[in-house]
Amino acid sequence: MSFPLWSELIDYFCAQESVRTPATSTPNPFYEEMANRRYNYSPASDRAAFRLVFLKEVLQQKGNNTLRRNGRFIWCKNLRYEGRNNDGWRQISFTVDNGQKRFTASENNILCVPSKVFVNNNRYFRQKEKTFSSFSSVFGYKNSFNMMAKNSGCSKKEFEKIVTSDSPFKPGTLVAPRLGYFYPQMSGHDHTTTDTTQQHPCGIILGPSFIDNYIGQEFYRVRFGSTTYERVHPIQMEIINEV
């Protein structure tokens, strides 16, 4: 398996609309409108519906065309856990707004915006490596977790055992930085000597982040080479080998 180059992770990061070279500027295929959007606090409670944002790769699953709305969130209801897909990612199904059709998406393509969270991704104020620091996941956020537990017919403890057992993010799992969504930290590296044409090292999950997450966000401590990242969002990783 080949890993992304340092330069690719930098140039193709999803907050950049174009990829610039000395000679030209081309559209960035990994550009995500959500990376430059602002999400305000919601006056509505999110115990029955949740603000979810879907990444581009969600379109690889048939019937998901309407989930892409230029980075805008969608109110999703009736969340239900659907187990792991063939690639090892946990999946959920849900309905949208007042519709009856059930959609299915995998966890690596979903961002959750809790109602009490304000996200300001203004490119002039937010560092790129912090783009995903305000977003939760459907498995990490208490309210969405509780709905899926209820719809599963299990107790919360039983459901937690199931989703924890199915999680690909166990300590010791080997991961690669996900191209387009992982921005490498240059601190600790000499900008003048780091060879950005080299592959970025793979990583190992050390465990959940030590940083307190007051809304129950899901982050992990991951060591990539000699650098430990303290707050890696699940969507920023590709699984190489599970424990």
KEKE-3310 file (N, C-alpha, C; in steps of 0.2 Angstrom, whole numbers, plus 5000, padded with zeros to 4 digits):
npx = (5004:5003:5007:5000:5010:5019:5018:5006:4996:4996:4994:4982:4972:4956:4951:4955:4951:4957:4972:4987:5001:5017:5015:5001:4983:4973:4956:4953:4951:4947:4941:4930:4915:4911:4922:4925:4914:4903:4894:4881:4875:4861:4844:4835:4832:4842:4837:4828:4831:4846:4860:4868:4883:4889:4902:4911:4914:4903:4894:4898:4890:4876:4861:4863:4864:4857:4861:4872:4875:4882:4890:4881:4872:4861:4845:4844:4834:4828:4839:4848:4858:4868:4878:4894:4902:4908:4921:4924:4920:4909:4891:4877:4859:4846:4832:4828:4824:4807:4805:4802:4811:4824:4841:4858:4874:4892:4903:4915:4912:4904:4900:4895:4886:4883:4869:4872:4884:4895:4903:4916:4924:4932:4944:4954:4956:4956:4967:4973:4974:4965:4953:4943:4940:4929:4919:4908:4905:4893:4894:4901:4894:4882:4868:4864:4870:4862:4849:4851:4854:4842:4834:4839:4835:4842:4849:4858:4871:4873:4872:4882:4893:4892:4894:4907:4914:4913:4920:4933:4943:4953:4965:4982:4979:4984:4985:4983:4986:4972:4970:4966:4959:4967:4979:4995:5006:5018:5025:5039:5046:5058:5055:5063:5070:5062:5057:5046:5042:5042:5034:5021:5023:5015:5003:4999:4986:4984:4975:4959:4958:4966:4962:4949:4932:4918:4906:4906:4914:4922:4938:4955:4971:4985:5000:5010:5024:5037:5029:5016:4999:4986:4973:4964:4952:4940:4936:4948:4957:4963:4960:4973:4977:4968:4967)
npy = (4994:5011:5027:5043:5057:5070:5082:5080:5079:5092:5100:5095:5097:5098:5111:5119:5127:5126:5119:5124:5127:5132:5135:5134:5134:5122:5114:5108:5091:5086:5096:5103:5111:5112:5114:5128:5134:5142:5136:5139:5140:5130:5133:5124:5108:5094:5080:5072:5074:5077:5087:5083:5082:5078:5070:5070:5057:5050:5049:5037:5027:5020:5030:5041:5054:5066:5069:5078:5094:5106:5108:5111:5107:5093:5089:5075:5060:5047:5038:5023:5009:5000:4990:4984:4988:4981:4986:4988:4999:5006:5008:5018:5020:5032:5044:5058:5075:5077:5066:5049:5039:5029:5032:5026:5027:5027:5029:5035:5046:5055:5069:5076:5090:5095:5103:5113:5118:5129:5132:5139:5140:5150:5154:5163:5163:5150:5137:5125:5112:5111:5110:5100:5100:5104:5097:5083:5065:5053:5042:5046:5056:5060:5061:5057:5044:5038:5038:5028:5017:5016:5013:5001:4991:4986:4988:5003:5000:4987:4990:4999:4990:4983:4992:4997:4985:4983:4994:5001:5008:5004:5003:5001:4999:5000:5014:5026:5042:5051:5056:5072:5075:5075:5085:5088:5091:5103:5108:5104:5099:5103:5116:5119:5107:5096:5084:5085:5078:5065:5050:5052:5046:5030:5027:5023:5019:5026:5027:5033:5051:5062:5074:5084:5083:5092:5089:5076:5073:5063:5058:5054:5048:5048:5041:5046:5041:5050:5059:5063:5065:5073:5075:5067:5066:5054:5053:5057:5047:5032:5015:5003:4991:4981:4978)
npz = (5000:4996:5003:5005:4999:5008:5002:4994:5004:5009:4998:4993:5003:5010:5012:5003:4988:4975:4967:4967:4956:4950:4937:4934:4939:4946:4949:4965:4968:4980:4987:4999:5003:5016:5024:5024:5029:5040:5054:5064:5081:5085:5087:5089:5097:5097:5099:5092:5079:5069:5065:5051:5041:5025:5017:5001:4996:5000:4989:4983:4987:4981:4977:4985:4981:4984:4997:4996:4998:4995:5006:5016:5031:5035:5042:5050:5054:5064:5066:5064:5068:5057:5056:5050:5035:5019:5019:5032:5039:5051:5048:5046:5045:5040:5040:5030:5034:5032:5025:5019:5014:5017:5019:5018:5025:5028:5042:5040:5031:5037:5046:5062:5068:5083:5092:5101:5097:5089:5074:5066:5052:5046:5034:5037:5050:5056:5059:5047:5052:5062:5057:5058:5071:5079:5075:5079:5079:5074:5082:5093:5099:5111:5110:5097:5098:5108:5102:5092:5100:5106:5095:5091:5100:5110:5127:5133:5137:5131:5118:5117:5118:5107:5096:5100:5099:5085:5081:5070:5076:5086:5099:5094:5081:5064:5054:5040:5034:5029:5013:5008:5019:5030:5038:5039:5053:5054:5064:5074:5064:5052:5041:5030:5028:5028:5017:5006:4996:4999:5006:5018:5034:5040:5053:5071:5081:5097:5107:5114:5113:5125:5127:5134:5129:5128:5123:5120:5109:5097:5096:5093:5099:5089:5083:5071:5063:5071:5077:5088:5087:5095:5093:5083:5071:5067:5053:5047:5045:5036:5037:5039:5044:5055:5073)
capx = (5000:5007:5004:5001:5016:5018:5015:4999:4992:4996:4991:4975:4968:4949:4949:4958:4947:4962:4978:4992:5008:5020:5012:4994:4979:4967:4952:4955:4946:4945:4938:4924:4913:4910:4929:4926:4908:4901:4888:4879:4871:4854:4839:4831:4835:4843:4836:4824:4834:4853:4863:4874:4886:4891:4908:4910:4914:4896:4891:4900:4885:4870:4855:4865:4865:4853:4865:4877:4871:4887:4892:4876:4870:4854:4842:4843:4830:4827:4846:4849:4865:4867:4883:4900:4901:4913:4927:4926:4917:4902:4886:4870:4854:4842:4828:4830:4819:4801:4804:4802:4816:4830:4848:4864:4881:4897:4905:4920:4909:4899:4901:4889:4886:4878:4865:4875:4891:4896:4909:4919:4930:4935:4951:4959:4957:4957:4973:4970:4974:4960:4947:4938:4941:4923:4914:4908:4903:4887:4895:4904:4889:4878:4861:4864:4871:4856:4844:4853:4853:4835:4831:4842:4831:4846:4851:4863:4877:4873:4873:4889:4897:4892:4898:4914:4917:4914:4924:4940:4948:4955:4972:4986:4977:4988:4981:4986:4983:4967:4971:4961:4956:4972:4984:5001:5009:5025:5029:5044:5049:5062:5052:5068:5074:5057:5057:5038:5041:5042:5028:5020:5023:5009:5002:4996:4981:4987:4969:4955:4961:4966:4959:4942:4927:4913:4900:4907:4916:4926:4945:4960:4978:4988:5007:5013:5031:5039:5025:5010:4994:4982:4966:4963:4945:4939:4936:4955:4961:4962:4963:4978:4977:4965:4970)
capy = (5000:5017:5032:5050:5061:5076:5088:5079:5081:5099:5103:5093:5097:5099:5118:5123:5126:5125:5116:5129:5125:5138:5136:5134:5132:5117:5113:5102:5086:5085:5102:5102:5117:5113:5116:5135:5136:5143:5133:5143:5136:5128:5135:5117:5103:5088:5073:5068:5075:5079:5090:5079:5085:5072:5071:5068:5050:5047:5047:5031:5023:5022:5033:5046:5060:5071:5071:5083:5101:5111:5109:5113:5101:5090:5087:5068:5057:5039:5035:5016:5006:4995:4986:4986:4987:4977:4989:4988:5005:5006:5011:5020:5022:5037:5047:5066:5080:5074:5061:5042:5035:5028:5032:5023:5031:5025:5034:5039:5051:5059:5074:5078:5096:5096:5109:5118:5119:5134:5130:5145:5138:5155:5152:5168:5163:5144:5133:5119:5105:5111:5111:5096:5100:5106:5092:5076:5059:5050:5037:5049:5061:5056:5061:5052:5037:5036:5036:5022:5012:5015:5009:4994:4987:4984:4993:5007:4996:4982:4993:5002:4984:4981:4997:4997:4979:4984:5000:5000:5013:5001:5005:4997:4998:5004:5019:5030:5049:5051:5061:5077:5077:5075:5090:5086:5096:5104:5109:5099:5098:5109:5117:5119:5101:5091:5082:5085:5073:5058:5048:5053:5039:5028:5029:5018:5022:5024:5026:5040:5058:5064:5081:5084:5085:5093:5087:5069:5072:5057:5060:5049:5050:5044:5042:5046:5042:5052:5064:5061:5069:5072:5075:5065:5064:5047:5054:5059:5041:5026:5009:4999:4984:4982:4974)
capz = (5000:4995:5007:5002:5000:5012:4997:4992:5010:5010:4992:4991:5009:5007:5013:4997:4982:4970:4968:4963:4954:4948:4931:4933:4945:4944:4954:4970:4968:4987:4990:5003:5005:5023:5027:5024:5031:5047:5057:5070:5086:5083:5092:5090:5101:5092:5102:5088:5073:5070:5059:5048:5035:5021:5012:4994:4995:5001:4983:4980:4989:4977:4980:4990:4978:4988:5003:4995:4998:4995:5013:5021:5035:5034:5048:5049:5059:5064:5065:5066:5066:5052:5056:5046:5028:5017:5020:5039:5042:5053:5044:5049:5040:5043:5035:5029:5035:5033:5020:5022:5011:5021:5016:5022:5024:5032:5047:5037:5027:5041:5052:5066:5071:5089:5091:5105:5094:5084:5070:5062:5048:5042:5032:5039:5058:5058:5056:5043:5055:5066:5053:5060:5079:5082:5073:5082:5075:5076:5088:5099:5101:5116:5108:5092:5101:5112:5097:5089:5105:5107:5089:5091:5104:5115:5132:5131:5138:5126:5111:5117:5117:5100:5092:5102:5096:5078:5079:5067:5079:5092:5101:5090:5074:5059:5050:5035:5034:5023:5008:5007:5025:5035:5036:5043:5057:5052:5070:5076:5057:5049:5035:5025:5027:5027:5010:5005:4990:5002:5008:5025:5038:5043:5060:5075:5086:5104:5111:5114:5115:5132:5128:5136:5124:5133:5120:5119:5102:5096:5094:5095:5099:5084:5082:5064:5063:5077:5079:5091:5086:5101:5092:5076:5070:5063:5046:5044:5044:5032:5041:5035:5047:5062:5078)
cpx = (5004:5003:5005:5007:5014:5015:5008:4994:4991:4992:4984:4970:4961:4947:4951:4954:4951:4968:4983:4999:5011:5018:5005:4990:4974:4963:4954:4950:4943:4942:4931:4921:4912:4917:4929:4919:4907:4895:4887:4876:4864:4849:4835:4835:4836:4843:4832:4827:4841:4856:4869:4876:4889:4897:4907:4910:4907:4892:4893:4895:4879:4864:4857:4866:4862:4856:4870:4874:4876:4889:4887:4874:4863:4852:4840:4839:4831:4834:4845:4855:4864:4873:4889:4899:4907:4920:4929:4923:4910:4897:4880:4865:4849:4837:4830:4824:4812:4800:4804:4807:4822:4837:4853:4870:4886:4900:4911:4918:4904:4902:4895:4891:4881:4875:4868:4882:4891:4903:4910:4925:4932:4942:4956:4960:4958:4963:4970:4969:4969:4953:4941:4937:4934:4917:4914:4907:4897:4888:4898:4899:4884:4871:4860:4865:4865:4850:4845:4852:4846:4832:4834:4839:4835:4846:4856:4870:4878:4875:4880:4894:4898:4896:4905:4918:4918:4918:4931:4945:4951:4963:4976:4984:4981:4984:4986:4983:4978:4968:4965:4958:4961:4977:4989:5004:5016:5029:5033:5048:5052:5059:5057:5071:5069:5056:5049:5037:5041:5035:5027:5020:5016:5008:4999:4992:4983:4980:4965:4960:4961:4963:4951:4937:4920:4906:4901:4910:4921:4933:4950:4967:4982:4996:5009:5020:5033:5035:5018:5005:4988:4975:4964:4955:4945:4939:4943:4959:4959:4964:4967:4977:4974:4968:4965)
cpy = (5006:5022:5039:5053:5067:5081:5087:5081:5088:5102:5101:5093:5100:5107:5122:5121:5124:5122:5121:5126:5132:5140:5137:5133:5128:5116:5107:5097:5084:5091:5100:5109:5118:5115:5124:5138:5138:5140:5136:5138:5135:5130:5128:5112:5097:5081:5069:5069:5078:5082:5086:5082:5079:5074:5068:5061:5046:5045:5041:5026:5025:5025:5039:5053:5066:5073:5076:5089:5106:5113:5110:5106:5099:5088:5079:5065:5050:5036:5028:5013:5000:4990:4988:4984:4983:4980:4990:4994:5003:5010:5013:5021:5028:5040:5055:5070:5076:5068:5054:5037:5035:5028:5028:5026:5028:5030:5038:5045:5055:5063:5076:5085:5097:5103:5115:5120:5124:5132:5136:5142:5144:5154:5157:5167:5155:5140:5127:5113:5105:5112:5106:5095:5101:5101:5085:5071:5056:5045:5040:5054:5058:5056:5056:5045:5034:5034:5030:5016:5011:5011:5002:4989:4984:4990:4997:5003:4990:4985:4996:4996:4983:4986:4998:4991:4980:4990:4998:5004:5010:5003:4999:4996:5003:5008:5023:5037:5049:5057:5066:5080:5077:5080:5089:5092:5097:5106:5103:5097:5104:5110:5117:5112:5095:5090:5081:5080:5066:5056:5050:5046:5037:5029:5023:5022:5021:5024:5033:5046:5059:5071:5080:5086:5085:5091:5080:5068:5066:5058:5054:5051:5045:5046:5041:5047:5044:5057:5061:5066:5068:5072:5074:5063:5058:5048:5055:5053:5036:5020:5005:4992:4985:4977:4968)
cpz = (5000:4999:5004:5004:5005:5008:4995:4998:5011:5004:4991:4998:5007:5008:5007:4991:4976:4972:4964:4962:4951:4941:4930:4940:4943:4950:4959:4970:4975:4991:4993:5005:5013:5027:5027:5026:5038:5049:5063:5075:5083:5088:5094:5093:5096:5096:5097:5080:5074:5064:5057:5042:5031:5017:5005:4993:4997:4995:4980:4982:4985:4980:4984:4987:4981:4994:5002:4994:4999:5003:5018:5025:5033:5040:5046:5055:5059:5063:5068:5064:5062:5051:5052:5039:5026:5018:5028:5043:5045:5049:5048:5044:5044:5037:5035:5030:5036:5028:5023:5019:5016:5017:5021:5020:5030:5036:5044:5032:5030:5046:5055:5069:5077:5089:5096:5103:5089:5080:5066:5058:5044:5040:5035:5047:5060:5055:5053:5047:5061:5063:5056:5068:5082:5080:5078:5077:5078:5082:5094:5102:5105:5113:5102:5094:5104:5107:5094:5093:5106:5101:5088:5095:5110:5121:5129:5131:5133:5119:5111:5116:5110:5095:5094:5099:5088:5076:5076:5071:5086:5093:5097:5083:5069:5055:5045:5036:5028:5019:5007:5014:5031:5033:5041:5047:5055:5059:5072:5069:5055:5042:5029:5023:5026:5019:5009:4999:4993:5005:5016:5028:5040:5050:5064:5080:5093:5109:5110:5116:5122:5133:5129:5130:5127:5130:5118:5112:5102:5092:5096:5095:5094:5083:5075:5064:5070:5081:5082:5090:5091:5099:5084:5075:5066:5056:5043:5044:5039:5036:5036:5038:5054:5067:5079)
residu = (MET:SER:PHE:PRO:LEU:TRP:SER:GLU:LEU:ILE:ASP:TYR:PHE:CYS:ALA:GLN:GLU:SER:VAL:ARG:THR:PRO:ALA:THR:SER:THR:PRO:ASN:PRO:PHE:TYR:GLU:GLU:MET:ALA:ASN:ARG:ARG:TYR:ASN:TYR:SER:PRO:ALA:SER:ASP:ARG:ALA:ALA:PHE:ARG:LEU:VAL:PHE:LEU:LYS:GLU:VAL:LEU:GLN:GLN:LYS:GLY:ASN:ASN:THR:LEU:ARG:ARG:ASN:GLY:ARG:PHE:ILE:TRP:CYS:LYS:ASN:LEU:ARG:TYR:GLU:GLY:ARG:ASN:ASN:ASP:GLY:TRP:ARG:GLN:ILE:SER:PHE:THR:VAL:ASP:ASN:GLY:GLN:LYS:ARG:PHE:THR:ALA:SER:GLU:ASN:ASN:ILE:LEU:CYS:VAL:PRO:SER:LYS:VAL:PHE:VAL:ASN:ASN:ASN:ARG:TYR:PHE:ARG:GLN:LYS:GLU:LYS:THR:PHE:SER:SER:PHE:SER:SER:VAL:PHE:GLY:TYR:LYS:ASN:SER:PHE:ASN:MET:MET:ALA:LYS:ASN:SER:GLY:CYS:SER:LYS:LYS:GLU:PHE:GLU:LYS:ILE:VAL:THR:SER:ASP:SER:PRO:PHE:LYS:PRO:GLY:THR:LEU:VAL:ALA:PRO:ARG:LEU:GLY:TYR:PHE:TYR:PRO:GLN:MET:SER:GLY:HIS:ASP:HIS:THR:THR:THR:ASP:THR:THR:GLN:GLN:HIS:PRO:CYS:GLY:ILE:ILE:LEU:GLY:PRO:SER:PHE:ILE:ASP:ASN:TYR:ILE:GLY:GLN:GLU:PHE:TYR:ARG:VAL:ARG:PHE:GLY:SER:THR:THR:TYR:GLU:ARG:VAL:HIS:PRO:ILE:GLN:MET:GLU:ILE:ILE:ASN:GLU:VAL)
# end
